[in-house]
Amino acid sequence: MAGFKDFREMVAWQLAHQLKLRADFFLEKPDVVRRFKLCDQLSDAARSAPRNIAEGFARFRHKEFAQFVRIAKGSEAEVLNHFIDLRDLRLISDDDFLQAEHLCRRAMKAANGLIRFLESTPDPAPAPYKKRAP
């Protein structure tokens, strides 16, 4: 895919991964840990984005990959909503929220760019079949 040999080289995955790490940081706070359902939902959403980009990268067709990136972008929006909840509950500071929101928006923008690229370029040519020696 576009010269990338590993999904970790892609900015969209890198930002989704950073977002997951930011969520993990908030999930370590004692006041947040007590909110079991919120913790589970935030953790699931934060892990979904990089996981879906990685899975989509392994697909052969660009349109199929783009669908996985759309799911990742939806998860990033869900993470933003959970960050809003954390701020509203006064479990994170306004400064922490603003930094997290900025990261969410960067991740979603990168996902949009990847989707546009995938939908505007042809699928890569299949690798030539190599017959193994007996």
Beta strands, then each sheet from edge to edge (+ up, - down):
end
